[in-house]
Amino acid sequence: MSTKFPDGFLWGGATADFQYEGGFNEGKRGTLTTDYVTDGSYEQPRQITIKLSDGTLSTVQNRTSLPEGSVAWFHEGQYYPSHQAVDFYHHYQEDIALMAEMGFKTFRFSICWTRIFPTGDEECANEEGLKFYEDVVDECLKYNIEPLITICHDEIPSYLADTYDGWSSRHTIDCYLKLCEALFTRLKSKVKYWLTFNELNAVRGYSMMGTHSADNQTHYQAMHHVFLASALAVKMGHEMMPDAMFGTMYALSAIYPATCKPSDIRAAYNARRQSLFFSDVMMRGYYPSYSEKIFKDKGVTIKKEVGDDEILRLYPLDYLSFSYYRSTIVSAETEIDIMGGDANPYLETTPWGWPIDPEGLRYVLNEVYDRYQKPLFVVENGLGAVDEIGEDGTINDDYRIDYLTDHIMEMQKAICEDKVECLGYTMWGCIDLVSLSTGEMKKRYGFVYVDMDDKGNGTLKRTKKKSFDWYKKVIATNGEDLSK
Ligand code: BG6
């Protein structure tokens, strides 16, 4: 049996604009909801300062709702990591050259919506924004790196959030499609792989969906609009680019029952269903029958217009992409939380408490391939860790190499032995960037170290870590040589 990854397997790395790009005040870029999210830490969640209707300032936690009549507000003296991030905006040539040196076959990055449409509501796209992304794409193509574009990664223009309540409104579908049309028109001869959205089964609340309320009714109605927007983007994309492939990204860390008690097994099954609901709709093209019970339990009624079901049915996704970082255990007694849950006694955890479970990646690859029988793409996987620079200036991140080796070996088994079709693997945060959940810089993922601390101080100098040469060899041997 061959243990070789398929020819053309797309090895690479992944980033997201608000964690990586910066250039907040440049190129006529408008404000995103994520621009209001502060830094934080493992113990202290990220927050959003809000201005209440009586003019006083208060705070809410990120991923939650904003009280009625309040708006997100910049608080003087507060640090907002997305504004500078690690300044890919000014370092893209240097960064892509480093990716090319590692032999990247693909680079996944996301579009900052407000760079193209500063409020989201303009009629015409902002040329400076389009030019920036075309330059990034051209830089990739110069090195034969296939661009993999996430059109929208966990964010929305703050104008659309504050004026239309974000994805609560069907108007946001039209705004999103304008963004797609501008991107497809400009990049159609250069970009084949697209992702319409990121981690749809994990986004929630104001910063990610632009909704002021985070209750179930608002959330699932907004999600219905996202489903339609994605399906219509697939339709438009296929019409404009017959060879292009469209996916969406889901957070698919494995979910296990805590014990073999039947009620725990059912709880785990239900938790998985709630997570796979989003990809079920978008991969199969219809709301699954089990969603009736989920909506009944949550008190949700989806308002559909005539033709909505037809749109979902006609334009499903071409491939499924997902992030895999960890697994979670679920029991009948615990609340379902796909990024939390009880500790698994069989697994070690990362410094940020995420269970390390390489076998879970093989499990998930098989699970979702069995379910959909369409190509998969592992577009995020990696280890967030504290990296120390040695006295000689080197960074020995053996722990990262170990984590990645173990996960790649399991992916190899899924592809080579279990015959799962997988298009590629993009390691998350290939150049160090800001953490999504905590807003910290010290939670680093990259092959390349960026000199910047949690408050944005530093030279932004890029330094290769030990894992840089290791990944270069992995790619050069198409995954055959994983040795250190
Ligand atoms: C995924 C997101 O959830 O996980 C990324 O798509 C994120 O944006 C990544 O950065 C890792 O999470 P964190 O919180 O460690 O940055």
Residues whose N, C-alpha, C, O or C-beta is under 5 A from the ligand:
A	BS01	BG6	A16 E199 S323 G384 V434 S435 L436 S437 T438
